[in-house]
Amino acid sequence: MKRCTESFTIWRNGAPVAFTVGQLVDDKHPILKSHKHLFDDPAPSGPSAPPAMRARPAEQATADPGQARTLTPPAQTASQEAKGGEFDPSEHTGPEVIEYLKTADEDERARVLAAEKASKGRTTVLGADLPKA
């Protein structure tokens, strides 16, 4: 097997044939006669592979029937988890704080805006036009 290292398209018998990065082809595939330079041996993925290339277990994408899936909010950082999970506006850029406030409920907005006023007091955050909670 060979793995394509660069996407490209060729014309065969009047029709386009596309090859994409990562696509595997058999060692005897006719494309290797003319475009061998665009293919390489597949990277090892077993226990003998370098740690960065080893296969990792897939994340479970959905909950089992009747089970609620817990999600980590994207704005939550490791330092926030250590503090109990509260969003701290002083640890974020102004645009990040505004994005967080757009999805926060009224009580959370009030808490975050008070924390912003007490710490950095950025007018871009304090005067942001936010939708009704």
Buried (B, 14 or more C-beta within 10 A) or exposed (E): EBBBBEEBEEEEEEEEEEBEEEEEBEEEBEBBEEBEEBBEEEEEEEEEEEEEEEEEEEEEEEEEEEEEEEEEEEBBBEEBEEEEEEBBBEBBEBEBBBBBBEBBEEEBBEBBBEBBEEEBEBEEBEEBEBEEE
